[in-house]
Amino acid sequence: MTHHDSHVTDATPEQVRAWLDAGEILLVDVREVNEYAVERIHGALLYPLSTFDPKAIPLEGRKLVLQCGSGKRSLMAAHKLQAAGSGHLTHLAGGIQAWKAAGLPIIRVDPQTGRVVDDALECGYHGFTFDCSGTCIRIPAQEIVPPRTRVRSFPVVERDGW
């Protein structure tokens, strides 16, 4: 952890993940509703900066960690909280962008269908959904998926930032 200024500490995505998993923190996402609707960190509560009220944050004995898209708005929210009397605060340095860059899971929603998209792949034509191993996990309008329904899977390797 590094200190951004004398009252706000930068936390890494890995630190925030460990704290979330242990139930030690309240993670507050200060992005706007439309951003939160498309993708978010599981367990984060939404309190948009545009309507941010420091008195509305449910501080129930857990450490508060603020988060946004890149880290700028979470610092602004931290300063609003401090102006309202909060002491030392922590924010996710780099926001959800850093979280994703660290390979940590997020909840994504397909804006066209409203369905949650996870690490599965959905065929846009047939609607079949396959997991990372290539096994079919969902067929529209069919309750039972035949166990041998699968596609060949290949490892994905990122190169040159792509």
Salt bridges, closest charged atoms under 4 A:
ASP5 OD2 - HIS79 NE2 3.03
ASP10 OD1 - HIS91 NE2 2.69
ASP21 OD2 - ARG17 NE 3.17
ASP29 OD2 - ARG31 NH2 2.83
GLU35 OE1 - ARG73 NH1 2.82
GLU39 OE2 - LYS100 NZ 2.90
GLU60 OE2 - ARG62 NH2 2.92
GLU122 OE2 - ARG115 NH2 2.94
